[in-house]
Amino acid sequence: MANKIWATKVKRLRMADLLCVSCGRRFEAKAKSKLEVKLSDSKQVGRGWSDGMRPDDIFAFLPVVIGSNNVPSKTGDPLYLTTASMSQVVPRIGQLKSAADGSERDVYWPITVAKRPGIVTRVRDGKVTIQSPGAKASTLGRVGDRPLVEIGDQVEEGMVLASAVAPADNLKCPGAAWNLYEAVCSNDQVEVFAAIKAAGFLRTEGLASAIQGIVDDGERDMRLRVEALGALARLGDRRAVDQLADLADGSESVEMQMERVLLLSELVESKAATESLVWIAKETDRSDEIRAAAVWGLGAAWHDQFSYCWSFAFDDKEKVRQHAQASLGNPGPADLRILVTALREADRAPLAAAVLARSRSVGELILALSDDSSRDWALQSLGQIDPAHVKQCVDELSVEDQRVLDALWCRNLRDTYNEPANLTEIRFLAGQSLRAPELISR
């Protein structure tokens, strides 16, 4: 439920990205700046390209245009393919990867993508002819491919024109067709994992006993048992939260500790989960990454506890410190008072000024101008806020303060490199933060 990149890799079950909690259909999403139908395949048990996907499950290949700061600026229409339809076409096979990469290889299914915009003038035997403005007509594709456009269609660069695999033609959810109880009791680990996750989000209290049985079964895969604890926690079981927070419970591996922290992060409505994350983040004998993950969970990405992240923003460990700074959300009234006070402290003033500027706390900053110990940083912060916003909130400034602000605004508008050395890294981290999705409506 996040796109955060961690060095600690949790070896999860081969599970699809998206799941319909009503019908149980799974969707594997593949965003590509250069669109292609490509998947990883391995002979290892459970690591084949189709493992974890049923015949009617969907692979969705989405074209994206990457803009500045490596952020997608535009997306095209997804190409939806079922597992069954892909299985009917023999894929091309890429080179075998190293053992460090899981001894996998890429497998490809041919598609035809428009190289430039134009109008479709002919479709025959799987090939498509495009007439582009100011250029000769071009014919693309392979004999036998399934055309996805018709004569007269306007196409854009990167649009899929034809595919070796028949696209999915029915994406409509049939409704509540998934028997969650049977799925939880299944012998298929992926099916059990998916059902446990869905039961927690749907608040299916009638499955609590069956899910508890998975937690108590010492023969079960630890990944299933930990996920079952997460589902019980969503059902309101405080003991499950405490068990999740006990990072040494049943597994000493850093990978499973990370999994527990990530689950605690998802429990955004649980005060107990928030307290557990604080406790883990404070444990200085833990790995920096585990502590950083706990701080990330406390921040704007999930629990949005500004005061806790502020306290870790000056931690002795750089990784913890940076993740705390990158995940600071919007400060509340009590937090603003703390930030204004921090303008007087040499080590905290730069960050406090940056946060006050981001939150446009003009009123608090104007008051801070009257204190000689915070005045300079208050001016620096005001100088980072849009001048129009400051001027409409302030009736009068001293001539001296106005001159300083005019100079700061002039510099900040021109000089985009006037920033702390580590701000680029912090911005990169912040870019991985997806606001925690609201829980499914109840």
Phi, psi and chi 1 to 4 in degrees:
 res  aa     phi    psi   chi1   chi2   chi3   chi4
   1 MET       -   25.6  -67.0 -174.2   62.2      -
   2 ALA  -158.6  162.1      -      -      -      -
   3 ASN  -110.6   21.9   65.8  -22.1      -      -
   4 LYS   -68.3  134.0  178.6   71.2 -176.3   71.2
   5 ILE   -95.9  123.1  -60.4  170.8      -      -
   6 TRP  -118.5  148.7  -64.0  103.3      -      -
   7 ALA   -71.0  -33.0      -      -      -      -
   8 THR   -79.1  112.8  -58.7      -      -      -
   9 LYS   -96.1  120.1  -56.0  -62.3 -176.5 -176.3
  10 VAL   -86.7  119.8 -179.7      -      -      -
  11 LYS   -79.2   91.1 -172.4  177.6 -179.8 -178.8
  12 ARG   -84.9  168.4  -65.7 -172.2  172.2   90.5
  13 LEU   -64.8  155.0  -62.8  168.4      -      -
  14 ARG   -71.7   87.8 -171.4   71.4  173.3 -113.5
  15 MET  -115.1  139.1 -172.7   65.7 -150.9      -
  16 ALA   -65.4  159.6      -      -      -      -
  17 ASP   -70.8  -40.2  -61.9  -56.5      -      -
  18 LEU  -125.6  149.5  -57.0  172.0      -      -
  19 LEU  -140.7  129.8  168.6   73.4      -      -
  20 CYS   -83.1  116.1  175.9      -      -      -
  21 VAL   -77.5   -3.6  -64.8      -      -      -
  22 SER   -90.7  -55.8 -178.7      -      -      -
  23 CYS  -101.5  -12.4   68.8      -      -      -
  24 GLY    86.0    3.2      -      -      -      -
  25 ARG   -68.1  141.1 -160.5  174.6 -158.1 -178.4
  26 ARG  -108.6  145.5  -57.6  170.0 -168.6  167.3
  27 PHE  -127.9  123.8  -68.3   77.2      -      -
  28 GLU   -99.9  119.9  179.7   73.5    7.3      -
  29 ALA  -102.6  130.6      -      -      -      -
  30 LYS  -129.2  103.4  -61.3  -68.5 -176.9 -177.3
  31 ALA   -89.0  131.5      -      -      -      -
  32 LYS  -133.9  128.0  -56.7  -76.0 -173.6 -179.8
  33 SER   -73.4  -28.1   56.6      -      -      -
  34 LYS  -119.7  101.3  180.0 -177.9  178.5 -178.0
  35 LEU   -62.9  129.2 -171.0   62.6      -      -
  36 GLU  -155.8  153.4   56.0 -174.0  -13.3      -
  37 VAL   -94.2   92.8  177.1      -      -      -
  38 LYS  -135.6  135.2  179.7  177.7   74.0  172.3
  39 LEU  -136.1  158.9  -62.1  170.1      -      -
  40 SER   -89.6  140.6  -66.4      -      -      -
  41 ASP  -134.7  145.1 -174.9   52.4      -      -
  42 SER  -147.6  152.6  172.8      -      -      -
  43 LYS   -80.7   -9.8  -61.0  -59.8 -177.7 -177.4
  44 GLN   -64.2  143.4  -64.9 -177.9   28.8      -
  45 VAL   -59.3  128.8  176.6      -      -      -
  46 GLY    82.5    2.7      -      -      -      -
  47 ARG  -119.3   14.1  -53.2  -56.9  -66.4  178.4
  48 GLY   -71.9  162.6      -      -      -      -
  49 TRP   -61.2  -30.5   71.4  -95.6      -      -
  50 SER  -101.5   -0.6   61.9      -      -      -
  51 ASP   -63.8  137.4  -73.4  -28.0      -      -
  52 GLY    86.2    0.1      -      -      -      -
  53 MET  -122.7  131.4  -58.7  -73.4  -78.7      -
  54 ARG   -87.1  168.1  -74.3   82.7   52.0   90.5
  55 PRO   -52.9  -39.8  -29.6   36.8      -      -
  56 ASP   -89.6   -1.3  -72.5  -22.5      -      -
  57 ASP   -69.9  160.9  -71.5  -21.7      -      -
  58 ILE  -117.3  133.9  -60.9  -70.4      -      -
  59 PHE  -101.3  125.8  -71.4   89.3      -      -
  60 ALA  -115.4  120.3      -      -      -      -
  61 PHE  -107.4  117.2  -61.4   87.9      -      -
  62 LEU  -114.9  119.9  176.9   70.3      -      -
  63 PRO   -77.9  135.7   26.7  -31.3      -      -
  64 VAL  -132.4  150.3  -62.0      -      -      -
  65 VAL  -107.5  123.0  175.8      -      -      -
  66 ILE   -90.9  124.6  -56.9  -61.4      -      -
  67 GLY   -99.7 -150.9      -      -      -      -
  68 SER   -66.9  153.3   59.6      -      -      -
  69 ASN    58.9   23.3  -62.9  -36.8      -      -
  70 ASN    61.5   31.2 -155.9   34.1      -      -
  71 VAL  -105.5  132.3  174.9      -      -      -
  72 PRO   -59.6  128.2  -24.2   34.4      -      -
  73 SER  -104.4  -17.5   60.5      -      -      -
  74 LYS  -157.6  143.6 -177.7 -178.9  178.1 -178.8
  75 THR  -126.3  149.7   60.6      -      -      -
  76 GLY  -101.4 -170.7      -      -      -      -
  77 ASP   -79.0  135.3  -65.7  -32.3      -      -
  78 PRO   -68.2  149.6  -16.0   29.7      -      -
  79 LEU  -100.2  115.1  173.3   63.4      -      -
  80 TYR  -100.0  125.2  -64.7  108.1      -      -
  81 LEU  -130.2  137.6  -53.1  173.7      -      -
  82 THR   -84.6  156.9   65.2      -      -      -
  83 THR   -58.4  -42.0  -47.9      -      -      -
  84 ALA   -61.9  -44.5      -      -      -      -
  85 SER   -68.3  -35.4   63.0      -      -      -
  86 MET   -69.6  -33.7  -66.7  177.8   71.4      -
  87 SER   -67.3  -21.8  -61.9      -      -      -
  88 GLN   -80.8  -10.6  -66.9  171.4    3.5      -
  89 VAL  -117.0  124.6  177.5      -      -      -
  90 VAL   -70.1  122.1  177.9      -      -      -
  91 PRO   -81.1  162.4   31.8  -36.0      -      -
  92 ARG   -79.1  150.8  -62.3  174.6 -179.9  174.9
  93 ILE  -116.6  130.9  -61.0  175.2      -      -
  94 GLY   -89.4 -175.0      -      -      -      -
  95 GLN   -71.3  147.1  -66.4  -66.7  -40.5      -
  96 LEU   -69.5  131.4 -174.6   66.6      -      -
  97 LYS   -84.2  171.3  -60.7  177.7 -176.1  177.9
  98 SER   -69.8  164.7   66.6      -      -      -
  99 ALA   -61.6  -31.8      -      -      -      -
 100 ALA   -63.6  -26.5      -      -      -      -
 101 ASP   -97.0   17.8  -68.2  -37.5      -      -
 102 GLY    84.1   15.4      -      -      -      -
 103 SER    51.2   40.6  -62.2      -      -      -
 104 GLU   -95.0  167.4  -63.8 -179.0  -18.4      -
 105 ARG  -140.9  153.8   65.8  173.3   78.7 -127.8
 106 ASP   -83.9  143.9  -69.0  -30.2      -      -
 107 VAL  -121.8  141.7  -72.5      -      -      -
 108 TYR  -126.0  145.5  -54.3   79.8      -      -
 109 TRP  -119.7  127.8  -72.2 -100.3      -      -
 110 PRO   -63.9  140.1  -22.2   34.4      -      -
 111 ILE  -137.8  161.1   59.3  171.5      -      -
 112 THR  -114.4  125.7  -59.3      -      -      -
 113 VAL  -118.5  137.3  178.2      -      -      -
 114 ALA   -64.9  132.2      -      -      -      -
 115 LYS   -88.7  -17.6  -63.2  179.6  179.3  179.2
 116 ARG  -156.3  161.3   59.8  178.1   67.9   90.3
 117 PRO   -70.2  155.8   23.8  -32.2      -      -
 118 GLY   171.4 -166.6      -      -      -      -
 119 ILE  -120.2  136.8  -63.2  176.3      -      -
 120 VAL   -72.0  122.9  177.8      -      -      -
 121 THR  -109.9  -18.8   57.9      -      -      -
 122 ARG  -156.5  142.4 -170.8  171.9   76.7  164.8
 123 VAL  -133.2  116.0  177.6      -      -      -
 124 ARG  -152.1  130.1 -180.0  179.9  -63.7  176.5
 125 ASP    53.9   37.0  -62.8  -31.1      -      -
 126 GLY    87.5   -6.8      -      -      -      -
 127 LYS  -102.8  147.2  -64.7 -174.4  176.6 -178.0
 128 VAL  -125.1  131.5  178.0      -      -      -
 129 THR  -104.1  130.8  -59.0      -      -      -
 130 ILE  -118.7  130.7  -55.4  -67.0      -      -
 131 GLN  -103.4  113.4  178.7   63.9   62.6      -
 132 SER  -100.8  147.8  -60.3      -      -      -
 133 PRO   -58.8  129.5  -23.7   34.4      -      -
 134 GLY    71.1   16.3      -      -      -      -
 135 ALA  -140.6  162.8      -      -      -      -
 136 LYS   -70.8  152.1  -68.3 -177.0  178.1 -179.5
 137 ALA   -64.2  143.6      -      -      -      -
 138 SER  -126.5  141.0   59.4      -      -      -
 139 THR  -111.8  127.3  -60.4      -      -      -
 140 LEU  -125.8  156.1  -54.4  170.7      -      -
 141 GLY   117.6 -175.9      -      -      -      -
 142 ARG  -132.8  147.1  -73.7  161.6  -67.4  -85.6
 143 VAL   -60.5  131.6  174.3      -      -      -
 144 GLY    96.1  -13.4      -      -      -      -
 145 ASP   -67.6  157.1  -79.1    3.7      -      -
 146 ARG   -92.7  112.7  -67.1  165.1  172.7   80.1
 147 PRO   -67.9  142.5   24.1  -32.3      -      -
 148 LEU  -114.0    7.0  -54.5 -177.8      -      -
 149 VAL  -131.0  167.9  -67.8      -      -      -
 150 GLU  -127.2  163.2  -62.6  177.8  -10.2      -
 151 ILE   -58.1  132.7  -65.8  175.0      -      -
 152 GLY    96.6  -12.0      -      -      -      -
 153 ASP   -68.2  140.1  -76.7   -6.7      -      -
 154 GLN   -88.4  126.7  179.9   74.5   44.0      -
 155 VAL  -117.9  154.5  -57.9      -      -      -
 156 GLU  -112.8  159.4  -61.0  -65.7  -27.5      -
 157 GLU   -57.5  132.2 -179.2 -178.8   -8.5      -
 158 GLY    91.1   -5.1      -      -      -      -
 159 MET   -75.7  140.6 -177.3  175.8  174.6      -
 160 VAL   -77.6  124.2 -178.7      -      -      -
 161 LEU   -97.9  -34.9  -56.2  176.0      -      -
 162 ALA  -156.6  158.6      -      -      -      -
 163 SER  -144.0  143.0  169.0      -      -      -
 164 ALA   -70.2  -24.1      -      -      -      -
 165 VAL  -104.4  137.1  179.2      -      -      -
 166 ALA   -67.7  126.3      -      -      -      -
 167 PRO   -65.8  154.7  -18.5   31.0      -      -
 168 ALA   -66.1  135.8      -      -      -      -
 169 ASP  -111.9    2.1   57.0    4.7      -      -
 170 ASN  -143.5  100.0 -179.5   18.4      -      -
 171 LEU  -105.2    4.8  -62.7  175.0      -      -
 172 LYS   -72.5  131.4 -174.7  176.5 -179.9  179.2
 173 CYS   -70.1  129.3  173.9      -      -      -
 174 PRO   -76.9   -3.7   29.0  -35.1      -      -
 175 GLY   102.6 -162.1      -      -      -      -
 176 ALA   -72.6   74.7      -      -      -      -
 177 ALA  -103.2    2.3      -      -      -      -
 178 TRP  -102.5  118.9 -167.8   20.7      -      -
 179 ASN   -84.6   99.5 -172.2  -42.5      -      -
 180 LEU   -64.8  -35.5  -81.6  179.9      -      -
 181 TYR   -64.0  -46.5  179.4   78.0      -      -
 182 GLU   -62.5  -36.6  -71.5 -176.0   -0.4      -
 183 ALA   -67.2  -42.2      -      -      -      -
 184 VAL   -63.4  -32.5  167.2      -      -      -
 185 CYS   -91.0    5.4  -61.7      -      -      -
 186 SER   -68.8  160.5  169.4      -      -      -
 187 ASN   -88.3   -6.9  -68.2  -36.2      -      -
 188 ASP   -86.9  114.1 -177.9  -21.1      -      -
 189 GLN   -61.5  -37.7  -72.9 -164.9  107.0      -
 190 VAL   -66.5  -40.6  175.6      -      -      -
 191 GLU   -63.1  -41.4 -179.9   75.6   -7.1      -
 192 VAL   -64.1  -46.4  175.2      -      -      -
 193 PHE   -58.1  -47.4 -174.7   96.6      -      -
 194 ALA   -62.4  -41.9      -      -      -      -
 195 ALA   -67.5  -38.8      -      -      -      -
 196 ILE   -61.8  -46.7  -70.3  171.2      -      -
 197 LYS   -59.5  -46.7  177.5   73.7   81.0  173.6
 198 ALA   -63.6  -42.0      -      -      -      -
 199 ALA   -60.7  -38.1      -      -      -      -
 200 GLY   -65.9  -43.8      -      -      -      -
 201 PHE   -70.1  -34.0  -85.9   96.7      -      -
 202 LEU   -82.8   -5.0  -67.9  172.3      -      -
 203 ARG    56.9   46.1  -56.8  -68.2 -160.1  -89.5
 204 THR   -82.0   84.3  -48.5      -      -      -
 205 GLU   -64.2  -25.7  -63.9 -178.6   -2.2      -
 206 GLY   -65.9  -13.8      -      -      -      -
 207 LEU   -98.7    2.4  -71.3  176.8      -      -
 208 ALA   -57.4  -41.3      -      -      -      -
 209 SER   -65.5  -43.9  178.7      -      -      -
 210 ALA   -65.4  -38.4      -      -      -      -
 211 ILE   -69.5  -37.8  -65.0  173.2      -      -
 212 GLN   -62.0  -35.3 -176.5   65.3   57.9      -
 213 GLY   -61.5  -34.1      -      -      -      -
 214 ILE   -69.3  -41.7  -67.5  173.2      -      -
 215 VAL   -58.5  -42.0  171.6      -      -      -
 216 ASP   -81.1  -11.1  -64.0  -23.6      -      -
 217 ASP   -85.3  101.2 -173.5   -8.7      -      -
 218 GLY   -65.1  -14.3      -      -      -      -
 219 GLU   -84.9  -11.0  -60.8  -60.9  -43.7      -
 220 ARG   -74.9  154.5  -73.2  -84.4 -166.9  169.9
 221 ASP   -58.1  132.3 -171.9  -54.5      -      -
 222 MET   -60.0  -29.1 -176.3   56.3   68.2      -
 223 ARG   -64.2  -37.7  -66.7  169.5  -64.2 -175.7
 224 LEU   -70.3  -40.8  -70.5 -179.8      -      -
 225 ARG   -65.3  -40.3  -63.6  174.7   67.7 -168.0
 226 VAL   -68.4  -41.4  168.1      -      -      -
 227 GLU   -64.0  -35.2 -168.0   62.2   44.0      -
 228 ALA   -64.6  -37.8      -      -      -      -
 229 LEU   -61.3  -39.7  -76.5  171.9      -      -
 230 GLY   -62.3  -40.6      -      -      -      -
 231 ALA   -65.9  -43.1      -      -      -      -
 232 LEU   -62.6  -37.5  -68.8  176.1      -      -
 233 ALA   -63.2  -38.8      -      -      -      -
 234 ARG   -65.9  -27.3  -67.8 -173.5 -171.1  -78.1
 235 LEU   -82.5    3.4  -65.4  173.9      -      -
 236 GLY    96.4   12.1      -      -      -      -
 237 ASP   -83.5  106.4 -171.6  -23.2      -      -
 238 ARG   -65.9  -33.4  169.3   60.6 -166.5 -100.0
 239 ARG   -62.5  -34.3  -67.0  173.9  -56.4  169.9
 240 ALA   -65.7  -37.3      -      -      -      -
 241 VAL   -63.1  -44.7  177.3      -      -      -
 242 ASP   -63.0  -38.5  -67.2  -20.9      -      -
 243 GLN   -67.0  -39.5  -77.0 -178.1  -94.4      -
 244 LEU   -60.9  -39.0  -89.7  178.2      -      -
 245 ALA   -74.8  -14.5      -      -      -      -
 246 ASP   -83.1   89.2 -175.9    0.7      -      -
 247 LEU   -66.5  -15.2  -59.3 -170.0      -      -
 248 ALA   -97.2    5.3      -      -      -      -
 249 ASP   -77.2  101.7  177.3   23.7      -      -
 250 GLY    83.7  -12.1      -      -      -      -
 251 SER  -157.5  127.9  174.3      -      -      -
 252 GLU   -95.4   -2.5  -62.9  -70.5  -14.3      -
 253 SER   -69.7  141.6   73.2      -      -      -
 254 VAL   -63.8  -33.3  175.1      -      -      -
 255 GLU   -61.5  -44.5  -68.6   76.8   17.0      -
 256 MET   -74.5  -29.2  -71.5  -46.0  -58.9      -
 257 GLN   -61.5  -43.4  -69.8  177.6   11.7      -
 258 MET   -61.1  -42.7  175.5   65.5   81.8      -
 259 GLU   -59.7  -39.9 -171.8   75.7  -22.5      -
 260 ARG   -64.6  -43.2  -71.1  168.4  179.7  -93.1
 261 VAL   -63.4  -41.6  170.5      -      -      -
 262 LEU   -64.6  -36.8  -62.5 -179.1      -      -
 263 LEU   -67.7  -41.4  -84.7  168.6      -      -
 264 LEU   -60.5  -35.8  -72.1  168.0      -      -
 265 SER   -63.3  -35.1  -61.4      -      -      -
 266 GLU   -72.3  -19.1  -67.9 -178.7    7.8      -
 267 LEU   -82.9   67.4  -58.5  174.4      -      -
 268 VAL   -70.2  -17.6  -65.1      -      -      -
 269 GLU   -95.8    2.8  -65.5 -177.4  -24.2      -
 270 SER  -103.9  114.5  170.3      -      -      -
 271 LYS   -64.1  -35.7 -177.4  179.4  178.2 -179.0
 272 ALA   -63.0  -38.5      -      -      -      -
 273 ALA   -66.4  -39.6      -      -      -      -
 274 THR   -60.2  -46.7  -58.5      -      -      -
 275 GLU   -62.9  -37.0  -66.8  170.3  -11.8      -
 276 SER   -66.4  -40.5  -64.1      -      -      -
 277 LEU   -63.8  -39.2  -71.2  169.9      -      -
 278 VAL   -61.7  -44.3  173.4      -      -      -
 279 TRP   -62.1  -43.9  173.2   63.2      -      -
 280 ILE   -66.2  -42.0  -67.0  168.7      -      -
 281 ALA   -64.1  -28.2      -      -      -      -
 282 LYS   -81.7  -13.6  -73.3 -178.3  176.3  178.6
 283 GLU   -77.5   94.3  -70.4 -171.4  -52.8      -
 284 THR   -68.9  -13.6   54.8      -      -      -
 285 ASP   -84.2   -5.3   57.4  -23.8      -      -
 286 ARG   -78.5  164.2  -64.8 -109.8  173.0 -122.8
 287 SER   -64.8  150.8   74.3      -      -      -
 288 ASP   -57.7  -37.4  -67.1   -4.2      -      -
 289 GLU   -70.1  -39.9  179.1  132.0  -60.9      -
 290 ILE   -62.7  -44.3  -68.5  -66.5      -      -
 291 ARG   -64.7  -41.1  -66.0 -176.8   61.2 -136.2
 292 ALA   -63.6  -38.2      -      -      -      -
 293 ALA   -64.8  -39.1      -      -      -      -
 294 ALA   -64.5  -42.7      -      -      -      -
 295 VAL   -63.5  -42.0  168.0      -      -      -
 296 TRP   -59.1  -41.3 -169.9 -100.8      -      -
 297 GLY   -64.4  -32.3      -      -      -      -
 298 LEU   -73.4  -21.7  -72.5  168.5      -      -
 299 GLY   -84.3 -164.3      -      -      -      -
 300 ALA   -61.9  -23.6      -      -      -      -
 301 ALA   -64.6  -28.1      -      -      -      -
 302 TRP  -137.3  -88.8  -65.1  101.2      -      -
 303 HIS   -75.3  -18.9  -72.0 -123.3      -      -
 304 ASP    55.6   50.5 -158.6    8.3      -      -
 305 GLN  -100.5   91.2  -63.6  -68.9  -37.9      -
 306 PHE   -59.2  -45.8 -178.1   92.8      -      -
 307 SER   -61.8  -37.8   59.0      -      -      -
 308 TYR   -67.8  -44.4  -71.0  129.8      -      -
 309 CYS   -65.1  -35.7  -81.4      -      -      -
 310 TRP   -62.1  -39.1  177.5 -102.6      -      -
 311 SER   -67.8  -28.5   66.1      -      -      -
 312 PHE   -92.2   -5.5  -70.4  109.9      -      -
 313 ALA   -69.6   -7.6      -      -      -      -
 314 PHE  -125.7   26.9  -53.1   93.9      -      -
 315 ASP   -63.3  155.8 -165.5   85.6      -      -
 316 ASP   -66.4  -26.7  -69.7  -21.0      -      -
 317 LYS   -92.4  126.8  -60.6  -64.0 -175.3  179.3
 318 GLU   -60.4  -42.1 -177.5 -179.4   28.1      -
 319 LYS   -62.3  -43.9  177.7  167.6  -79.5 -168.4
 320 VAL   -63.9  -44.3  176.0      -      -      -
 321 ARG   -60.7  -47.4 -170.6  165.4   63.1 -117.9
 322 GLN   -67.0  -40.3  -73.8 -169.5  -22.8      -
 323 HIS   -67.1  -34.6  -79.7   77.6      -      -
 324 ALA   -65.8  -44.4      -      -      -      -
 325 GLN   -66.3  -39.6  -67.3  174.1   14.9      -
 326 ALA   -71.0  -23.5      -      -      -      -
 327 SER  -105.4   11.1   60.0      -      -      -
 328 LEU   -62.8  127.5  -76.2  168.2      -      -
 329 GLY   -92.0 -152.6      -      -      -      -
 330 ASN   -85.7  128.7  -67.2  -40.9      -      -
 331 PRO   -72.1  145.5   25.8  -33.1      -      -
 332 GLY   -87.8 -179.8      -      -      -      -
 333 PRO   -54.8  -44.8  -27.7   36.5      -      -
 334 ALA   -66.1  -36.3      -      -      -      -
 335 ASP   -67.0  -36.6  -57.2  -41.4      -      -
 336 LEU   -61.0  -38.4  -70.1  176.2      -      -
 337 ARG   -64.3  -39.0  -68.8 -168.2  -69.9  -87.7
 338 ILE   -65.0  -41.0  -66.8  172.5      -      -
 339 LEU   -66.9  -40.5  -69.9  169.9      -      -
 340 VAL   -63.5  -40.7  169.9      -      -      -
 341 THR   -62.4  -37.3  -60.0      -      -      -
 342 ALA   -67.2  -17.6      -      -      -      -
 343 LEU   -62.5  -17.6  -66.2  175.5      -      -
 344 ARG   -87.7   -9.5  -53.7  169.9 -173.8  166.0
 345 GLU  -103.8  123.2  -54.7  171.2   41.6      -
 346 ALA   -56.8  -39.6      -      -      -      -
 347 ASP   -80.3  -21.9   60.0  -27.6      -      -
 348 ARG  -106.5  -16.8  -58.7 -166.3  172.7 -155.0
 349 ALA   -58.7  -43.5      -      -      -      -
 350 PRO   -58.3  -46.0  -25.4   35.9      -      -
 351 LEU   -69.8  -40.8 -178.1   59.0      -      -
 352 ALA   -59.9  -43.3      -      -      -      -
 353 ALA   -62.7  -40.4      -      -      -      -
 354 ALA   -65.5  -41.6      -      -      -      -
 355 VAL   -68.7  -41.3  175.2      -      -      -
 356 LEU   -63.8  -34.9  -73.4  165.2      -      -
 357 ALA   -69.1  -43.9      -      -      -      -
 358 ARG   -62.3  -36.5 -173.9 -176.7   64.4 -172.9
 359 SER   -87.5    2.1   59.8      -      -      -
 360 ARG    54.0   47.8  -67.9 -174.6  171.2 -175.7
 361 SER   -86.4   64.4  -55.1      -      -      -
 362 VAL   -63.4  -44.0  175.2      -      -      -
 363 GLY   -58.0  -47.4      -      -      -      -
 364 GLU   -63.2  -38.8  -72.4   76.6    8.5      -
 365 LEU   -70.1  -36.5  -70.1  167.5      -      -
 366 ILE   -62.6  -41.8  -66.9  -63.0      -      -
 367 LEU   -63.9  -36.2  -68.6  174.4      -      -
 368 ALA   -67.9  -18.7      -      -      -      -
 369 LEU   -64.7  -23.9  -69.8  175.7      -      -
 370 SER   -78.9   -8.7   60.9      -      -      -
 371 ASP  -103.6  117.4 -174.0  -24.4      -      -
 372 ASP   -58.4  -30.9  -71.5  -18.6      -      -
 373 SER   -77.1  -15.8   59.5      -      -      -
 374 SER  -119.3   -5.2   60.3      -      -      -
 375 ARG   -58.7  -47.3 -178.8  175.4  177.6  -82.0
 376 ASP   -60.7  -44.3  -71.9  -13.7      -      -
 377 TRP   -74.1  -29.3  -81.3  107.8      -      -
 378 ALA   -63.8  -40.8      -      -      -      -
 379 LEU   -64.8  -43.0  -78.3  169.2      -      -
 380 GLN   -57.9  -40.8  -72.8  -75.2  -19.3      -
 381 SER   -68.5  -45.5 -173.5      -      -      -
 382 LEU   -60.1  -33.5  -73.5  168.3      -      -
 383 GLY   -69.7  -10.7      -      -      -      -
 384 GLN   -97.4   -4.0  -62.5  175.8   52.3      -
 385 ILE   -98.0  146.9  -58.0  174.4      -      -
 386 ASP   -50.1  123.9 -176.8   -9.6      -      -
 387 PRO   -53.2  -38.4  -25.2   32.8      -      -
 388 ALA   -61.9  -36.9      -      -      -      -
 389 HIS   -70.3  -38.8 -173.1   79.2      -      -
 390 VAL   -67.9  -45.5  174.5      -      -      -
 391 LYS   -67.5  -30.5  -70.0  175.4 -180.0  177.9
 392 GLN   -79.6  -14.1   72.5 -179.5   11.6      -
 393 CYS  -100.8   -7.2  -62.3      -      -      -
 394 VAL  -125.0  124.4  179.6      -      -      -
 395 ASP   -75.6  -39.6  -65.7  -31.0      -      -
 396 GLU  -155.5  135.9 -174.3  175.8  -18.0      -
 397 LEU  -123.3  155.7  -74.7  172.3      -      -
 398 SER   -65.4  156.1   70.1      -      -      -
 399 VAL   -58.7  -40.2  173.9      -      -      -
 400 GLU   -64.5  -46.3 -178.9 -176.7   -3.4      -
 401 ASP   -63.9  -38.0  -72.4  -14.0      -      -
 402 GLN   -65.0  -39.1 -172.2   61.1   64.4      -
 403 ARG   -64.0  -42.4  -74.6  174.3  178.4  170.2
 404 VAL   -62.4  -44.8  172.3      -      -      -
 405 LEU   -64.4  -41.4  -78.6  177.2      -      -
 406 ASP   -59.3  -41.2  -73.4  -18.5      -      -
 407 ALA   -66.6  -41.3      -      -      -      -
 408 LEU   -65.0  -43.9  -74.3  169.2      -      -
 409 TRP   -63.3  -40.2  -74.6  -33.4      -      -
 410 CYS   -61.7  -45.3 -177.5      -      -      -
 411 ARG   -68.2  -45.9 -177.1 -164.1   67.2 -179.7
 412 ASN   -68.4  -29.9  -69.4  -21.5      -      -
 413 LEU   -73.0  -28.2  -72.3  172.8      -      -
 414 ARG   -92.1  -40.4  -75.8 -168.5  -36.4 -135.0
 415 ASP  -104.4   98.1 -175.9    3.5      -      -
 416 THR   -82.7   -3.2   58.6      -      -      -
 417 TYR   -98.5    2.8  -62.8   96.5      -      -
 418 ASN   -83.7   79.2 -179.9   43.6      -      -
 419 GLU  -151.8  159.3   58.3 -174.2   30.1      -
 420 PRO   -58.3  151.5  -23.1   33.1      -      -
 421 ALA   -60.5  -31.6      -      -      -      -
 422 ASN   -95.8    8.0   68.2  -21.2      -      -
 423 LEU   -68.0  -32.0 -171.5   55.9      -      -
 424 THR   -60.6  -44.0  -59.4      -      -      -
 425 GLU   -64.6  -41.2  172.9   67.5   12.8      -
 426 ILE   -64.6  -40.5  -68.8  173.8      -      -
 427 ARG   -64.1  -38.0  -76.5  178.6  176.0  168.1
 428 PHE   -61.4  -45.1  171.2   74.3      -      -
 429 LEU   -63.4  -44.4  -67.7  173.0      -      -
 430 ALA   -61.8  -31.3      -      -      -      -
 431 GLY   -67.6  -15.9      -      -      -      -
 432 GLN   -89.9    1.8  -63.0  178.0   49.1      -
 433 SER   -89.9  117.4  172.5      -      -      -
 434 LEU  -104.3  123.3  -64.7  174.5      -      -
 435 ARG   -53.0  135.4  -77.3  -67.7  -61.5 -167.7
 436 ALA   -54.7  124.5      -      -      -      -
 437 PRO   -64.5  144.2   23.1  -32.2      -      -
 438 GLU   -61.0  143.8  -65.7  -64.4  -32.5      -
 439 LEU   -64.6  152.1  -63.2 -180.0      -      -
 440 ILE   -54.9  136.1  -67.1  172.7      -      -
 441 SER   -56.9  138.7  -60.6      -      -      -
 442 ARG  -114.6      -  -64.8 -178.2  -68.9  -76.8
